[in-house]
Amino acid sequence: MNEAALEKLFFKTSEELLSYSDSFESRSRDRFITYVKEINDLGSHSEYDSMFHADRILLNNKSRRLSDFIEVKTFVDRIEIVSLNEDVTASLINLIKTEKGFKNVKNMASESKIVVILPPMTLNQKLELNDATIAKRKGFEKNLIMVKAQTVQQVQAGLRNEYIAGPEAAKVGKEVERIIKHYARYAKLLCFAKQKIIVGKFTPENPEEKALYKDIAEVDGILS
């Protein structure tokens, strides 16, 4: 997940938010970050993260732990291994092919990276991941509503105790709705992007999705 790119999706406004709204935005943002991380990790083969932990290689006539020289990242369709040492890379490629059983291995020397292509998922696996992605999005939307309910209770208590005036309470309500609309929009776009990664394409199911999908480029490069 590209965290720097994700920051560009956070809610921003030229006007300072009221304290209740600012607190709501902060909590909504935290839940948004968690949501994005969860859908980004859906389908990743995390079991491969540690598959080289027990392996050793001979380097400068010394037995060395392989995991000290590489960085492993796993994705839905591939494993990416960064190796900055040419001798380590050569030994690693041989290990992957002969002992780990992977045949489709690419040495991207210009990027100091080895890419291991994983077997494609079955149709049922893709459909299950697709459904799980949608469920994560709906769960995030429910979380936003729960946080909104908490904010409404806080504002009502503030009105009773005269910490906040009626016009300010109304303004909080409008600001909260803007924040919800913002994060719900990007949650959907990222959901579309993840579905596209899983299935290979995304087809909008209704006019609302079709209109929103035109903006899919806004979330390019965020999900791995």
C-alpha positions in Angstrom: 0.0 0.0 0.0 1.3 3.4 -1.0 0.8 5.4 2.3 2.1 8.7 0.7 -0.5 8.5 -2.0 -3.2 7.5 0.6 -2.6 10.8 2.5 -3.9 12.7 -0.6 -7.3 11.2 0.0 -7.7 12.5 3.5 -10.4 15.1 4.1 -9.2 18.7 3.8 -11.0 22.0 4.1 -10.0 25.6 3.8 -12.2 26.5 6.8 -11.3 25.3 10.3 -13.6 22.6 11.5 -15.5 23.0 14.8 -14.0 20.8 17.6 -16.8 18.2 17.4 -16.3 17.9 13.6 -12.5 17.8 13.9 -12.8 15.0 16.3 -15.2 13.1 14.0 -12.8 13.6 11.0 -9.9 12.3 13.0 -11.7 9.1 14.0 -13.1 8.6 10.5 -9.7 9.0 9.0 -8.3 6.3 11.4 -11.0 3.9 10.3 -10.4 4.8 6.7 -6.7 4.0 7.0 -7.6 0.6 8.6 -10.1 -0.1 5.9 -7.6 0.5 3.1 -5.0 -1.6 4.8 -7.4 -4.4 5.2 -8.6 -4.5 1.6 -5.0 -4.1 0.4 -4.0 -7.2 2.3 -7.0 -9.3 1.2 -5.7 -12.2 -0.9 -2.0 -11.5 -0.2 -0.1 -14.7 0.4 1.3 -13.7 3.8 2.5 -17.3 4.4 5.3 -16.6 2.0 6.7 -13.7 4.0 8.6 -16.1 6.2 9.4 -18.9 3.7 13.1 -18.0 3.6 13.6 -17.6 7.3 15.2 -21.0 7.8 17.4 -20.9 4.6 21.1 -20.2 4.5 23.5 -19.4 1.7 27.2 -19.6 1.3 28.6 -16.1 1.0 32.4 -15.4 1.0 32.9 -19.0 2.2 30.7 -18.4 5.2 27.2 -19.8 5.9 24.9 -16.8 6.2 21.2 -16.4 7.0 19.4 -15.6 3.7 16.7 -13.4 5.4 19.5 -11.0 6.5 20.1 -10.0 2.8 16.6 -9.8 1.3 13.2 -8.1 1.7 10.1 -10.1 0.8 6.7 -8.6 -0.1 3.7 -10.8 -1.0 0.8 -9.9 -3.3 -2.3 -11.6 -4.7 -0.5 -12.8 -7.8 3.3 -12.6 -7.0 6.1 -12.5 -4.5 8.6 -9.7 -4.8 12.1 -10.1 -3.3 14.6 -7.3 -3.1 18.2 -8.4 -3.2 21.1 -5.9 -3.4 23.8 -8.5 -3.6 24.4 -10.2 -7.0 25.8 -13.4 -5.4 22.8 -13.6 -3.1 20.5 -13.1 -6.0 22.1 -15.9 -8.0 21.8 -18.3 -5.0 18.3 -17.2 -4.3 17.0 -17.8 -7.8 18.5 -21.3 -7.8 16.9 -21.9 -4.3 13.5 -20.7 -5.5 13.5 -23.0 -8.5 15.1 -26.1 -7.1 13.9 -26.2 -3.5 10.8 -24.0 -3.3 9.3 -25.4 -6.5 8.5 -22.2 -8.3 9.2 -22.2 -12.1 8.1 -18.7 -13.2 10.8 -16.5 -11.8 11.9 -13.2 -13.2 15.2 -11.5 -12.4 14.6 -7.8 -12.7 18.3 -6.8 -12.2 17.8 -3.1 -13.0 15.5 -2.9 -9.9 17.5 -5.4 -7.8 14.3 -7.4 -7.6 13.2 -11.0 -8.1 9.6 -11.6 -9.0 8.0 -15.0 -8.4 4.7 -15.4 -10.3 2.2 -17.4 -8.3 -0.3 -19.8 -9.8 -3.6 -18.0 -10.7 -6.5 -18.1 -8.3 -9.5 -20.3 -9.1 -12.7 -18.6 -10.1 -14.3 -19.4 -6.7 -11.3 -17.9 -4.9 -11.6 -14.7 -6.9 -15.4 -14.5 -6.2 -14.8 -15.0 -2.5 -12.2 -12.3 -2.4 -14.5 -10.0 -4.4 -17.3 -10.5 -1.9 -14.9 -10.0 1.1 -13.8 -6.7 -0.4 -17.4 -5.5 -0.7 -18.1 -6.7 2.9 -15.1 -4.7 4.1 -16.4 -1.5 2.4 -19.9 -2.0 3.9 -18.3 -2.5 7.3 -16.4 0.7 7.0 -19.6 2.6 6.0 -21.3 1.2 9.1 -18.4 2.3 11.2 -18.8 5.9 9.9 -22.5 5.8 10.9 -21.5 4.6 14.4 -19.0 7.4 14.8 -21.6 9.9 13.6 -24.0 8.6 16.2 -21.4 9.2 18.9 -20.7 12.7 17.7 -24.5 13.5 17.6 -24.7 12.4 21.3 -21.8 14.6 22.2 -23.3 17.6 20.4 -26.7 17.0 22.2 -24.9 16.8 25.5 -23.1 20.0 24.6 -26.4 21.7 23.8 -27.9 20.7 27.2 -24.9 21.9 29.1 -24.6 25.1 26.9 -21.1 24.2 25.7 -22.3 24.8 22.1 -25.1 27.0 20.6 -27.8 25.9 18.2 -26.2 27.4 15.1 -22.9 25.8 15.8 -24.6 22.4 16.4 -26.2 22.8 13.0 -22.8 23.6 11.4 -21.3 20.5 13.0 -24.1 18.4 11.4 -23.3 19.8 8.0 -19.5 19.3 8.4 -20.0 15.7 9.6 -22.1 14.9 6.5 -19.4 16.4 4.2 -16.8 14.2 5.9 -18.9 11.1 5.6 -19.6 11.8 1.9 -15.9 12.3 1.3 -14.6 9.1 2.9 -17.5 7.0 1.7 -16.7 8.1 -1.9 -13.1 7.1 -1.7 -13.9 3.9 0.1 -16.1 2.9 -2.9 -13.4 3.9 -5.4 -10.8 1.8 -3.6 -13.3 -1.0 -3.4 -13.7 -0.8 -7.2 -9.9 -0.8 -7.6 -9.4 -3.8 -5.4 -12.2 -5.7 -7.3 -10.4 -4.8 -10.5 -7.1 -6.3 -9.2 -8.8 -9.5 -8.1 -11.1 -10.2 -11.1 -9.1 -8.3 -13.7 -11.9 -5.9 -14.5 -14.7 -4.0 -12.8 -18.2 -3.5 -14.3 -20.4 -0.9 -12.6 -23.8 -2.4 -11.6 -25.9 0.8 -11.6 -25.8 4.4 -12.8 -24.4 5.6 -9.5 -21.4 3.2 -9.7 -20.9 4.0 -13.4 -20.7 7.8 -12.7 -18.3 7.2 -9.8 -16.1 4.8 -11.7 -15.1 7.5 -14.1 -13.0 8.9 -11.2 -11.1 5.6 -10.6 -7.8 7.3 -11.6 -7.9 9.3 -8.4 -6.9 6.1 -6.4 -4.4 4.7 -8.9 -1.2 3.4 -7.2 -2.6 3.2 -3.7 -3.3 -0.5 -3.6 -0.6 -3.0 -4.2 
